[in-house]
Amino acid sequence: MVEQPRAGWPTKVGFVFSGGVLSAAQLAEIRLDPLEHDEVVTVSEAGLKQLDDPHAHDLTLAVLNVLRTGVPAYVVR
């Protein structure tokens, strides 16, 4: 995903990886380079609806739909 900047830089880039279902131990083993990333987020599809950011919800649902169908999705903001 690439999100164009609204009022200039920075452009936001998001990556989604289909890793299957991870155990709590596997999630705990994920290590991020703090100079490159600030968090790992996991949420159920149902939990997406409770997020404060409806745009993030829409983007994530689009990605989940791509994973299910194999058809590219475009979310225009």
N, C-alpha and C positions, 0 to 999 in steps of 0.2 A: 504494500500500500504506500502511496505517496500522497501527502496532503499539501497542496499549494499554500504558501503563506498568505494570510489575510492582509496584513499591513507590513509586508516586508519579510525579512528573514527571521527566524530560521524555518526552512521547510521541514516538515515532520515526515519521517519514514518509519513505517511499522513493518515488522516481519512476523509472519504466522507460520508455525511449523506444526505439521500433523505428526505428533509423536505417539499417538495412541493414548491409552490410559496409563498415567504414571502413578506409582505408589507414593505414599508420603515420604518414604525413604529416598526414592528417586528425585522427588522435588527438592528435598533438603540437600541433595548433592549438587544441585545446579550452582555454578559459580559464575559471577559476572565480573567483567573488568569495569571497575567504578569510573574509569575515564571514558567508557563507551556507553554503559547502560546503567540505569538506576533502579530497575525493578523487574521482577518476573511476576506476571499476573495470571492467575487461574480463576475461572469463574464458570459456573454452569450456564447452559443456555437460558434456563429459567431465571438465574441470577442476573443476567444481563439487563432484564427489564427494571431492576432495582438500582441500576447505576444512575448517578447524577447527570451524566453526560449523554443525552440522547443520540448525539452524533457518533460517539464511541459504540453505543449499542447498535446502531444501524450498520456501521462498518463491520463489527464483529459478526453480526447475523449474516451479512453478505458473504463473509469469508466462510462461515459454517455451511452456507448454502452451496458455495463453490466446492467445498470438500465433499458434500453429499452428491452433487450433480455432475461435477467436472466441467461445468459451464462457467466461463469468466463472468465476473460481475463488475459493474461500474457504479460507484456511488458518487453522485455529483452534489456538491454542497453549494 
